[in-house]
Amino acid sequence: MNTRTAACAALIALAALTTGCSAGGADDKPEQPVATVTATKTVDPVAAREACVDAWAEAILANDDLGLEDEPVECDGLPEDDRLDRYMEGLQRRNEISRGAFDQGVG
């Protein structure tokens, strides 16, 4: 009986070790890494500057008390050394808009 018991124990141990194993096929290939694509935002610097100047013009048109510290979010990421120039161009553009509205109302 000891031989039978030992044989059964060996078969049970062998069955336990092989449980969950596959027979070998296409599923045995290691998982391939998935490539991740990260989109980078490319911004035309000239268009970004124009958007900033336009935003300044609209903001100043709505509120004459704005200063450099009130820079619109459209100007984020643009060079700091050009900040005053963008503000002044926005102010000039606002003046042109106001002048055009005045001329249309008078004429």
Phi and psi restraints in degrees (range 20) as a CNS / XPLOR table:
assign (resid 1 and name C) (resid 2 and name N)
       (resid 2 and name CA) (resid 2 and name C) 1.0 -65.4 20.0 2
assign (resid 2 and name N) (resid 2 and name CA)
       (resid 2 and name C) (resid 3 and name N) 1.0 -33.4 20.0 2
assign (resid 2 and name C) (resid 3 and name N)
       (resid 3 and name CA) (resid 3 and name C) 1.0 -68.2 20.0 2
assign (resid 3 and name N) (resid 3 and name CA)
       (resid 3 and name C) (resid 4 and name N) 1.0 -41.5 20.0 2
assign (resid 3 and name C) (resid 4 and name N)
       (resid 4 and name CA) (resid 4 and name C) 1.0 -64.7 20.0 2
assign (resid 4 and name N) (resid 4 and name CA)
       (resid 4 and name C) (resid 5 and name N) 1.0 -43.3 20.0 2
assign (resid 4 and name C) (resid 5 and name N)
       (resid 5 and name CA) (resid 5 and name C) 1.0 -63.2 20.0 2
assign (resid 5 and name N) (resid 5 and name CA)
       (resid 5 and name C) (resid 6 and name N) 1.0 -43.1 20.0 2
assign (resid 5 and name C) (resid 6 and name N)
       (resid 6 and name CA) (resid 6 and name C) 1.0 -65.2 20.0 2
assign (resid 6 and name N) (resid 6 and name CA)
       (resid 6 and name C) (resid 7 and name N) 1.0 -39.7 20.0 2
assign (resid 6 and name C) (resid 7 and name N)
       (resid 7 and name CA) (resid 7 and name C) 1.0 -66.7 20.0 2
assign (resid 7 and name N) (resid 7 and name CA)
       (resid 7 and name C) (resid 8 and name N) 1.0 -42.1 20.0 2
assign (resid 7 and name C) (resid 8 and name N)
       (resid 8 and name CA) (resid 8 and name C) 1.0 -63.9 20.0 2
assign (resid 8 and name N) (resid 8 and name CA)
       (resid 8 and name C) (resid 9 and name N) 1.0 -43.1 20.0 2
assign (resid 8 and name C) (resid 9 and name N)
       (resid 9 and name CA) (resid 9 and name C) 1.0 -62.4 20.0 2
assign (resid 9 and name N) (resid 9 and name CA)
       (resid 9 and name C) (resid 10 and name N) 1.0 -39.5 20.0 2
assign (resid 9 and name C) (resid 10 and name N)
       (resid 10 and name CA) (resid 10 and name C) 1.0 -66.1 20.0 2
assign (resid 10 and name N) (resid 10 and name CA)
       (resid 10 and name C) (resid 11 and name N) 1.0 -41.2 20.0 2
assign (resid 10 and name C) (resid 11 and name N)
       (resid 11 and name CA) (resid 11 and name C) 1.0 -66.5 20.0 2
assign (resid 11 and name N) (resid 11 and name CA)
       (resid 11 and name C) (resid 12 and name N) 1.0 -40.6 20.0 2
assign (resid 11 and name C) (resid 12 and name N)
       (resid 12 and name CA) (resid 12 and name C) 1.0 -64.6 20.0 2
assign (resid 12 and name N) (resid 12 and name CA)
       (resid 12 and name C) (resid 13 and name N) 1.0 -43.1 20.0 2
assign (resid 12 and name C) (resid 13 and name N)
       (resid 13 and name CA) (resid 13 and name C) 1.0 -63.3 20.0 2
assign (resid 13 and name N) (resid 13 and name CA)
       (resid 13 and name C) (resid 14 and name N) 1.0 -41.7 20.0 2
assign (resid 13 and name C) (resid 14 and name N)
       (resid 14 and name CA) (resid 14 and name C) 1.0 -64.7 20.0 2
assign (resid 14 and name N) (resid 14 and name CA)
       (resid 14 and name C) (resid 15 and name N) 1.0 -40.6 20.0 2
assign (resid 14 and name C) (resid 15 and name N)
       (resid 15 and name CA) (resid 15 and name C) 1.0 -64.9 20.0 2
assign (resid 15 and name N) (resid 15 and name CA)
       (resid 15 and name C) (resid 16 and name N) 1.0 -39.6 20.0 2
assign (resid 15 and name C) (resid 16 and name N)
       (resid 16 and name CA) (resid 16 and name C) 1.0 -66.0 20.0 2
assign (resid 16 and name N) (resid 16 and name CA)
       (resid 16 and name C) (resid 17 and name N) 1.0 -38.6 20.0 2
assign (resid 16 and name C) (resid 17 and name N)
       (resid 17 and name CA) (resid 17 and name C) 1.0 -69.6 20.0 2
assign (resid 17 and name N) (resid 17 and name CA)
       (resid 17 and name C) (resid 18 and name N) 1.0 -31.7 20.0 2
assign (resid 17 and name C) (resid 18 and name N)
       (resid 18 and name CA) (resid 18 and name C) 1.0 -95.4 20.0 2
assign (resid 18 and name N) (resid 18 and name CA)
       (resid 18 and name C) (resid 19 and name N) 1.0 -3.6 20.0 2
assign (resid 18 and name C) (resid 19 and name N)
       (resid 19 and name CA) (resid 19 and name C) 1.0 -63.4 20.0 2
assign (resid 19 and name N) (resid 19 and name CA)
       (resid 19 and name C) (resid 20 and name N) 1.0 132.3 20.0 2
assign (resid 19 and name C) (resid 20 and name N)
       (resid 20 and name CA) (resid 20 and name C) 1.0 89.8 20.0 2
assign (resid 20 and name N) (resid 20 and name CA)
       (resid 20 and name C) (resid 21 and name N) 1.0 -7.5 20.0 2
assign (resid 20 and name C) (resid 21 and name N)
       (resid 21 and name CA) (resid 21 and name C) 1.0 -80.7 20.0 2
assign (resid 21 and name N) (resid 21 and name CA)
       (resid 21 and name C) (resid 22 and name N) 1.0 144.9 20.0 2
assign (resid 21 and name C) (resid 22 and name N)
       (resid 22 and name CA) (resid 22 and name C) 1.0 -92.7 20.0 2
assign (resid 22 and name N) (resid 22 and name CA)
       (resid 22 and name C) (resid 23 and name N) 1.0 166.3 20.0 2
assign (resid 22 and name C) (resid 23 and name N)
       (resid 23 and name CA) (resid 23 and name C) 1.0 -78.3 20.0 2
assign (resid 23 and name N) (resid 23 and name CA)
       (resid 23 and name C) (resid 24 and name N) 1.0 -5.8 20.0 2
assign (resid 23 and name C) (resid 24 and name N)
       (resid 24 and name CA) (resid 24 and name C) 1.0 93.2 20.0 2
assign (resid 24 and name N) (resid 24 and name CA)
       (resid 24 and name C) (resid 25 and name N) 1.0 116.8 20.0 2
assign (resid 24 and name C) (resid 25 and name N)
       (resid 25 and name CA) (resid 25 and name C) 1.0 -171.7 20.0 2
assign (resid 25 and name N) (resid 25 and name CA)
       (resid 25 and name C) (resid 26 and name N) 1.0 -154.3 20.0 2
assign (resid 25 and name C) (resid 26 and name N)
       (resid 26 and name CA) (resid 26 and name C) 1.0 -64.9 20.0 2
assign (resid 26 and name N) (resid 26 and name CA)
       (resid 26 and name C) (resid 27 and name N) 1.0 -24.7 20.0 2
assign (resid 26 and name C) (resid 27 and name N)
       (resid 27 and name CA) (resid 27 and name C) 1.0 -76.6 20.0 2
assign (resid 27 and name N) (resid 27 and name CA)
       (resid 27 and name C) (resid 28 and name N) 1.0 -9.2 20.0 2
assign (resid 27 and name C) (resid 28 and name N)
       (resid 28 and name CA) (resid 28 and name C) 1.0 -81.3 20.0 2
assign (resid 28 and name N) (resid 28 and name CA)
       (resid 28 and name C) (resid 29 and name N) 1.0 -5.2 20.0 2
assign (resid 28 and name C) (resid 29 and name N)
       (resid 29 and name CA) (resid 29 and name C) 1.0 -69.8 20.0 2
assign (resid 29 and name N) (resid 29 and name CA)
       (resid 29 and name C) (resid 30 and name N) 1.0 141.6 20.0 2
assign (resid 29 and name C) (resid 30 and name N)
       (resid 30 and name CA) (resid 30 and name C) 1.0 -65.8 20.0 2
assign (resid 30 and name N) (resid 30 and name CA)
       (resid 30 and name C) (resid 31 and name N) 1.0 147.5 20.0 2
assign (resid 30 and name C) (resid 31 and name N)
       (resid 31 and name CA) (resid 31 and name C) 1.0 -66.6 20.0 2
assign (resid 31 and name N) (resid 31 and name CA)
       (resid 31 and name C) (resid 32 and name N) 1.0 131.9 20.0 2
assign (resid 31 and name C) (resid 32 and name N)
       (resid 32 and name CA) (resid 32 and name C) 1.0 -84.0 20.0 2
assign (resid 32 and name N) (resid 32 and name CA)
       (resid 32 and name C) (resid 33 and name N) 1.0 141.1 20.0 2
assign (resid 32 and name C) (resid 33 and name N)
       (resid 33 and name CA) (resid 33 and name C) 1.0 -65.6 20.0 2
assign (resid 33 and name N) (resid 33 and name CA)
       (resid 33 and name C) (resid 34 and name N) 1.0 144.8 20.0 2
assign (resid 33 and name C) (resid 34 and name N)
       (resid 34 and name CA) (resid 34 and name C) 1.0 -93.0 20.0 2
assign (resid 34 and name N) (resid 34 and name CA)
       (resid 34 and name C) (resid 35 and name N) 1.0 129.5 20.0 2
assign (resid 34 and name C) (resid 35 and name N)
       (resid 35 and name CA) (resid 35 and name C) 1.0 -73.7 20.0 2
assign (resid 35 and name N) (resid 35 and name CA)
       (resid 35 and name C) (resid 36 and name N) 1.0 135.2 20.0 2
assign (resid 35 and name C) (resid 36 and name N)
       (resid 36 and name CA) (resid 36 and name C) 1.0 -106.0 20.0 2
assign (resid 36 and name N) (resid 36 and name CA)
       (resid 36 and name C) (resid 37 and name N) 1.0 129.0 20.0 2
assign (resid 36 and name C) (resid 37 and name N)
       (resid 37 and name CA) (resid 37 and name C) 1.0 -107.0 20.0 2
assign (resid 37 and name N) (resid 37 and name CA)
       (resid 37 and name C) (resid 38 and name N) 1.0 125.4 20.0 2
assign (resid 37 and name C) (resid 38 and name N)
       (resid 38 and name CA) (resid 38 and name C) 1.0 -111.7 20.0 2
assign (resid 38 and name N) (resid 38 and name CA)
       (resid 38 and name C) (resid 39 and name N) 1.0 121.8 20.0 2
assign (resid 38 and name C) (resid 39 and name N)
       (resid 39 and name CA) (resid 39 and name C) 1.0 -79.7 20.0 2
assign (resid 39 and name N) (resid 39 and name CA)
       (resid 39 and name C) (resid 40 and name N) 1.0 132.0 20.0 2
assign (resid 39 and name C) (resid 40 and name N)
       (resid 40 and name CA) (resid 40 and name C) 1.0 -105.4 20.0 2
assign (resid 40 and name N) (resid 40 and name CA)
       (resid 40 and name C) (resid 41 and name N) 1.0 137.2 20.0 2
assign (resid 40 and name C) (resid 41 and name N)
       (resid 41 and name CA) (resid 41 and name C) 1.0 -81.2 20.0 2
assign (resid 41 and name N) (resid 41 and name CA)
       (resid 41 and name C) (resid 42 and name N) 1.0 119.1 20.0 2
assign (resid 41 and name C) (resid 42 and name N)
       (resid 42 and name CA) (resid 42 and name C) 1.0 -106.2 20.0 2
assign (resid 42 and name N) (resid 42 and name CA)
       (resid 42 and name C) (resid 43 and name N) 1.0 127.9 20.0 2
assign (resid 42 and name C) (resid 43 and name N)
       (resid 43 and name CA) (resid 43 and name C) 1.0 -120.2 20.0 2
assign (resid 43 and name N) (resid 43 and name CA)
       (resid 43 and name C) (resid 44 and name N) 1.0 132.2 20.0 2
assign (resid 43 and name C) (resid 44 and name N)
       (resid 44 and name CA) (resid 44 and name C) 1.0 -71.6 20.0 2
assign (resid 44 and name N) (resid 44 and name CA)
       (resid 44 and name C) (resid 45 and name N) 1.0 116.7 20.0 2
assign (resid 44 and name C) (resid 45 and name N)
       (resid 45 and name CA) (resid 45 and name C) 1.0 -60.6 20.0 2
assign (resid 45 and name N) (resid 45 and name CA)
       (resid 45 and name C) (resid 46 and name N) 1.0 -34.0 20.0 2
assign (resid 45 and name C) (resid 46 and name N)
       (resid 46 and name CA) (resid 46 and name C) 1.0 -68.5 20.0 2
assign (resid 46 and name N) (resid 46 and name CA)
       (resid 46 and name C) (resid 47 and name N) 1.0 -43.7 20.0 2
assign (resid 46 and name C) (resid 47 and name N)
       (resid 47 and name CA) (resid 47 and name C) 1.0 -66.2 20.0 2
assign (resid 47 and name N) (resid 47 and name CA)
       (resid 47 and name C) (resid 48 and name N) 1.0 -37.3 20.0 2
assign (resid 47 and name C) (resid 48 and name N)
       (resid 48 and name CA) (resid 48 and name C) 1.0 -65.4 20.0 2
assign (resid 48 and name N) (resid 48 and name CA)
       (resid 48 and name C) (resid 49 and name N) 1.0 -39.6 20.0 2
assign (resid 48 and name C) (resid 49 and name N)
       (resid 49 and name CA) (resid 49 and name C) 1.0 -67.3 20.0 2
assign (resid 49 and name N) (resid 49 and name CA)
       (resid 49 and name C) (resid 50 and name N) 1.0 -41.7 20.0 2
assign (resid 49 and name C) (resid 50 and name N)
       (resid 50 and name CA) (resid 50 and name C) 1.0 -62.2 20.0 2
assign (resid 50 and name N) (resid 50 and name CA)
       (resid 50 and name C) (resid 51 and name N) 1.0 -41.1 20.0 2
assign (resid 50 and name C) (resid 51 and name N)
       (resid 51 and name CA) (resid 51 and name C) 1.0 -63.1 20.0 2
assign (resid 51 and name N) (resid 51 and name CA)
       (resid 51 and name C) (resid 52 and name N) 1.0 -38.2 20.0 2
assign (resid 51 and name C) (resid 52 and name N)
       (resid 52 and name CA) (resid 52 and name C) 1.0 -65.2 20.0 2
assign (resid 52 and name N) (resid 52 and name CA)
       (resid 52 and name C) (resid 53 and name N) 1.0 -47.3 20.0 2
assign (resid 52 and name C) (resid 53 and name N)
       (resid 53 and name CA) (resid 53 and name C) 1.0 -62.6 20.0 2
assign (resid 53 and name N) (resid 53 and name CA)
       (resid 53 and name C) (resid 54 and name N) 1.0 -41.8 20.0 2
assign (resid 53 and name C) (resid 54 and name N)
       (resid 54 and name CA) (resid 54 and name C) 1.0 -61.7 20.0 2
assign (resid 54 and name N) (resid 54 and name CA)
       (resid 54 and name C) (resid 55 and name N) 1.0 -41.4 20.0 2
assign (resid 54 and name C) (resid 55 and name N)
       (resid 55 and name CA) (resid 55 and name C) 1.0 -64.8 20.0 2
assign (resid 55 and name N) (resid 55 and name CA)
       (resid 55 and name C) (resid 56 and name N) 1.0 -39.2 20.0 2
assign (resid 55 and name C) (resid 56 and name N)
       (resid 56 and name CA) (resid 56 and name C) 1.0 -61.5 20.0 2
assign (resid 56 and name N) (resid 56 and name CA)
       (resid 56 and name C) (resid 57 and name N) 1.0 -46.1 20.0 2
assign (resid 56 and name C) (resid 57 and name N)
       (resid 57 and name CA) (resid 57 and name C) 1.0 -59.3 20.0 2
assign (resid 57 and name N) (resid 57 and name CA)
       (resid 57 and name C) (resid 58 and name N) 1.0 -45.4 20.0 2
assign (resid 57 and name C) (resid 58 and name N)
       (resid 58 and name CA) (resid 58 and name C) 1.0 -65.8 20.0 2
assign (resid 58 and name N) (resid 58 and name CA)
       (resid 58 and name C) (resid 59 and name N) 1.0 -41.2 20.0 2
assign (resid 58 and name C) (resid 59 and name N)
       (resid 59 and name CA) (resid 59 and name C) 1.0 -66.0 20.0 2
assign (resid 59 and name N) (resid 59 and name CA)
       (resid 59 and name C) (resid 60 and name N) 1.0 -44.0 20.0 2
assign (resid 59 and name C) (resid 60 and name N)
       (resid 60 and name CA) (resid 60 and name C) 1.0 -68.7 20.0 2
assign (resid 60 and name N) (resid 60 and name CA)
       (resid 60 and name C) (resid 61 and name N) 1.0 -34.1 20.0 2
assign (resid 60 and name C) (resid 61 and name N)
       (resid 61 and name CA) (resid 61 and name C) 1.0 -61.9 20.0 2
assign (resid 61 and name N) (resid 61 and name CA)
       (resid 61 and name C) (resid 62 and name N) 1.0 -37.2 20.0 2
assign (resid 61 and name C) (resid 62 and name N)
       (resid 62 and name CA) (resid 62 and name C) 1.0 -80.0 20.0 2
assign (resid 62 and name N) (resid 62 and name CA)
       (resid 62 and name C) (resid 63 and name N) 1.0 -28.0 20.0 2
assign (resid 62 and name C) (resid 63 and name N)
       (resid 63 and name CA) (resid 63 and name C) 1.0 -151.0 20.0 2
assign (resid 63 and name N) (resid 63 and name CA)
       (resid 63 and name C) (resid 64 and name N) 1.0 107.7 20.0 2
assign (resid 63 and name C) (resid 64 and name N)
       (resid 64 and name CA) (resid 64 and name C) 1.0 -70.3 20.0 2
assign (resid 64 and name N) (resid 64 and name CA)
       (resid 64 and name C) (resid 65 and name N) 1.0 -13.6 20.0 2
assign (resid 64 and name C) (resid 65 and name N)
       (resid 65 and name CA) (resid 65 and name C) 1.0 -88.6 20.0 2
assign (resid 65 and name N) (resid 65 and name CA)
       (resid 65 and name C) (resid 66 and name N) 1.0 14.0 20.0 2
assign (resid 65 and name C) (resid 66 and name N)
       (resid 66 and name CA) (resid 66 and name C) 1.0 -79.2 20.0 2
assign (resid 66 and name N) (resid 66 and name CA)
       (resid 66 and name C) (resid 67 and name N) 1.0 146.9 20.0 2
assign (resid 66 and name C) (resid 67 and name N)
       (resid 67 and name CA) (resid 67 and name C) 1.0 -127.6 20.0 2
assign (resid 67 and name N) (resid 67 and name CA)
       (resid 67 and name C) (resid 68 and name N) 1.0 -175.6 20.0 2
assign (resid 67 and name C) (resid 68 and name N)
       (resid 68 and name CA) (resid 68 and name C) 1.0 -57.1 20.0 2
assign (resid 68 and name N) (resid 68 and name CA)
       (resid 68 and name C) (resid 69 and name N) 1.0 -32.7 20.0 2
assign (resid 68 and name C) (resid 69 and name N)
       (resid 69 and name CA) (resid 69 and name C) 1.0 -68.4 20.0 2
assign (resid 69 and name N) (resid 69 and name CA)
       (resid 69 and name C) (resid 70 and name N) 1.0 -12.5 20.0 2
assign (resid 69 and name C) (resid 70 and name N)
       (resid 70 and name CA) (resid 70 and name C) 1.0 -98.3 20.0 2
assign (resid 70 and name N) (resid 70 and name CA)
       (resid 70 and name C) (resid 71 and name N) 1.0 26.5 20.0 2
assign (resid 70 and name C) (resid 71 and name N)
       (resid 71 and name CA) (resid 71 and name C) 1.0 -53.9 20.0 2
assign (resid 71 and name N) (resid 71 and name CA)
       (resid 71 and name C) (resid 72 and name N) 1.0 130.7 20.0 2
assign (resid 71 and name C) (resid 72 and name N)
       (resid 72 and name CA) (resid 72 and name C) 1.0 -64.2 20.0 2
assign (resid 72 and name N) (resid 72 and name CA)
       (resid 72 and name C) (resid 73 and name N) 1.0 156.8 20.0 2
assign (resid 72 and name C) (resid 73 and name N)
       (resid 73 and name CA) (resid 73 and name C) 1.0 -64.6 20.0 2
assign (resid 73 and name N) (resid 73 and name CA)
       (resid 73 and name C) (resid 74 and name N) 1.0 -23.1 20.0 2
assign (resid 73 and name C) (resid 74 and name N)
       (resid 74 and name CA) (resid 74 and name C) 1.0 -62.8 20.0 2
assign (resid 74 and name N) (resid 74 and name CA)
       (resid 74 and name C) (resid 75 and name N) 1.0 -16.6 20.0 2
assign (resid 74 and name C) (resid 75 and name N)
       (resid 75 and name CA) (resid 75 and name C) 1.0 -92.6 20.0 2
assign (resid 75 and name N) (resid 75 and name CA)
       (resid 75 and name C) (resid 76 and name N) 1.0 -5.4 20.0 2
assign (resid 75 and name C) (resid 76 and name N)
       (resid 76 and name CA) (resid 76 and name C) 1.0 -57.3 20.0 2
assign (resid 76 and name N) (resid 76 and name CA)
       (resid 76 and name C) (resid 77 and name N) 1.0 134.8 20.0 2
assign (resid 76 and name C) (resid 77 and name N)
       (resid 77 and name CA) (resid 77 and name C) 1.0 89.8 20.0 2
assign (resid 77 and name N) (resid 77 and name CA)
       (resid 77 and name C) (resid 78 and name N) 1.0 -7.0 20.0 2
assign (resid 77 and name C) (resid 78 and name N)
       (resid 78 and name CA) (resid 78 and name C) 1.0 -85.6 20.0 2
assign (resid 78 and name N) (resid 78 and name CA)
       (resid 78 and name C) (resid 79 and name N) 1.0 157.1 20.0 2
assign (resid 78 and name C) (resid 79 and name N)
       (resid 79 and name CA) (resid 79 and name C) 1.0 -59.3 20.0 2
assign (resid 79 and name N) (resid 79 and name CA)
       (resid 79 and name C) (resid 80 and name N) 1.0 137.6 20.0 2
assign (resid 79 and name C) (resid 80 and name N)
       (resid 80 and name CA) (resid 80 and name C) 1.0 -66.2 20.0 2
assign (resid 80 and name N) (resid 80 and name CA)
       (resid 80 and name C) (resid 81 and name N) 1.0 -34.6 20.0 2
assign (resid 80 and name C) (resid 81 and name N)
       (resid 81 and name CA) (resid 81 and name C) 1.0 -70.1 20.0 2
assign (resid 81 and name N) (resid 81 and name CA)
       (resid 81 and name C) (resid 82 and name N) 1.0 -10.4 20.0 2
assign (resid 81 and name C) (resid 82 and name N)
       (resid 82 and name CA) (resid 82 and name C) 1.0 -103.7 20.0 2
assign (resid 82 and name N) (resid 82 and name CA)
       (resid 82 and name C) (resid 83 and name N) 1.0 2.7 20.0 2
assign (resid 82 and name C) (resid 83 and name N)
       (resid 83 and name CA) (resid 83 and name C) 1.0 -59.9 20.0 2
assign (resid 83 and name N) (resid 83 and name CA)
       (resid 83 and name C) (resid 84 and name N) 1.0 -48.5 20.0 2
assign (resid 83 and name C) (resid 84 and name N)
       (resid 84 and name CA) (resid 84 and name C) 1.0 -63.6 20.0 2
assign (resid 84 and name N) (resid 84 and name CA)
       (resid 84 and name C) (resid 85 and name N) 1.0 -40.0 20.0 2
assign (resid 84 and name C) (resid 85 and name N)
       (resid 85 and name CA) (resid 85 and name C) 1.0 -61.7 20.0 2
assign (resid 85 and name N) (resid 85 and name CA)
       (resid 85 and name C) (resid 86 and name N) 1.0 -42.3 20.0 2
assign (resid 85 and name C) (resid 86 and name N)
       (resid 86 and name CA) (resid 86 and name C) 1.0 -63.9 20.0 2
assign (resid 86 and name N) (resid 86 and name CA)
       (resid 86 and name C) (resid 87 and name N) 1.0 -41.1 20.0 2
assign (resid 86 and name C) (resid 87 and name N)
       (resid 87 and name CA) (resid 87 and name C) 1.0 -62.1 20.0 2
assign (resid 87 and name N) (resid 87 and name CA)
       (resid 87 and name C) (resid 88 and name N) 1.0 -46.9 20.0 2
assign (resid 87 and name C) (resid 88 and name N)
       (resid 88 and name CA) (resid 88 and name C) 1.0 -65.1 20.0 2
assign (resid 88 and name N) (resid 88 and name CA)
       (resid 88 and name C) (resid 89 and name N) 1.0 -38.1 20.0 2
assign (resid 88 and name C) (resid 89 and name N)
       (resid 89 and name CA) (resid 89 and name C) 1.0 -66.5 20.0 2
assign (resid 89 and name N) (resid 89 and name CA)
       (resid 89 and name C) (resid 90 and name N) 1.0 -37.5 20.0 2
assign (resid 89 and name C) (resid 90 and name N)
       (resid 90 and name CA) (resid 90 and name C) 1.0 -64.2 20.0 2
assign (resid 90 and name N) (resid 90 and name CA)
       (resid 90 and name C) (resid 91 and name N) 1.0 -40.9 20.0 2
assign (resid 90 and name C) (resid 91 and name N)
       (resid 91 and name CA) (resid 91 and name C) 1.0 -63.3 20.0 2
assign (resid 91 and name N) (resid 91 and name CA)
       (resid 91 and name C) (resid 92 and name N) 1.0 -42.9 20.0 2
assign (resid 91 and name C) (resid 92 and name N)
       (resid 92 and name CA) (resid 92 and name C) 1.0 -63.6 20.0 2
assign (resid 92 and name N) (resid 92 and name CA)
       (resid 92 and name C) (resid 93 and name N) 1.0 -42.8 20.0 2
assign (resid 92 and name C) (resid 93 and name N)
       (resid 93 and name CA) (resid 93 and name C) 1.0 -63.6 20.0 2
assign (resid 93 and name N) (resid 93 and name CA)
       (resid 93 and name C) (resid 94 and name N) 1.0 -39.4 20.0 2
assign (resid 93 and name C) (resid 94 and name N)
       (resid 94 and name CA) (resid 94 and name C) 1.0 -62.0 20.0 2
assign (resid 94 and name N) (resid 94 and name CA)
       (resid 94 and name C) (resid 95 and name N) 1.0 -40.2 20.0 2
assign (resid 94 and name C) (resid 95 and name N)
       (resid 95 and name CA) (resid 95 and name C) 1.0 -63.1 20.0 2
assign (resid 95 and name N) (resid 95 and name CA)
       (resid 95 and name C) (resid 96 and name N) 1.0 -40.1 20.0 2
assign (resid 95 and name C) (resid 96 and name N)
       (resid 96 and name CA) (resid 96 and name C) 1.0 -63.9 20.0 2
assign (resid 96 and name N) (resid 96 and name CA)
       (resid 96 and name C) (resid 97 and name N) 1.0 -41.5 20.0 2
assign (resid 96 and name C) (resid 97 and name N)
       (resid 97 and name CA) (resid 97 and name C) 1.0 -63.4 20.0 2
assign (resid 97 and name N) (resid 97 and name CA)
       (resid 97 and name C) (resid 98 and name N) 1.0 -45.0 20.0 2
assign (resid 97 and name C) (resid 98 and name N)
       (resid 98 and name CA) (resid 98 and name C) 1.0 -65.3 20.0 2
assign (resid 98 and name N) (resid 98 and name CA)
       (resid 98 and name C) (resid 99 and name N) 1.0 -40.5 20.0 2
assign (resid 98 and name C) (resid 99 and name N)
       (resid 99 and name CA) (resid 99 and name C) 1.0 -64.8 20.0 2
assign (resid 99 and name N) (resid 99 and name CA)
       (resid 99 and name C) (resid 100 and name N) 1.0 -41.9 20.0 2
assign (resid 99 and name C) (resid 100 and name N)
       (resid 100 and name CA) (resid 100 and name C) 1.0 -63.2 20.0 2
assign (resid 100 and name N) (resid 100 and name CA)
       (resid 100 and name C) (resid 101 and name N) 1.0 -41.5 20.0 2
assign (resid 100 and name C) (resid 101 and name N)
       (resid 101 and name CA) (resid 101 and name C) 1.0 -65.5 20.0 2
assign (resid 101 and name N) (resid 101 and name CA)
       (resid 101 and name C) (resid 102 and name N) 1.0 -38.2 20.0 2
assign (resid 101 and name C) (resid 102 and name N)
       (resid 102 and name CA) (resid 102 and name C) 1.0 -66.6 20.0 2
assign (resid 102 and name N) (resid 102 and name CA)
       (resid 102 and name C) (resid 103 and name N) 1.0 -44.8 20.0 2
assign (resid 102 and name C) (resid 103 and name N)
       (resid 103 and name CA) (resid 103 and name C) 1.0 -63.1 20.0 2
assign (resid 103 and name N) (resid 103 and name CA)
       (resid 103 and name C) (resid 104 and name N) 1.0 -38.4 20.0 2
assign (resid 103 and name C) (resid 104 and name N)
       (resid 104 and name CA) (resid 104 and name C) 1.0 -68.0 20.0 2
assign (resid 104 and name N) (resid 104 and name CA)
       (resid 104 and name C) (resid 105 and name N) 1.0 -34.8 20.0 2
assign (resid 104 and name C) (resid 105 and name N)
       (resid 105 and name CA) (resid 105 and name C) 1.0 -74.4 20.0 2
assign (resid 105 and name N) (resid 105 and name CA)
       (resid 105 and name C) (resid 106 and name N) 1.0 -32.2 20.0 2
assign (resid 105 and name C) (resid 106 and name N)
       (resid 106 and name CA) (resid 106 and name C) 1.0 -84.6 20.0 2
assign (resid 106 and name N) (resid 106 and name CA)
       (resid 106 and name C) (resid 107 and name N) 1.0 -40.6 20.0 2
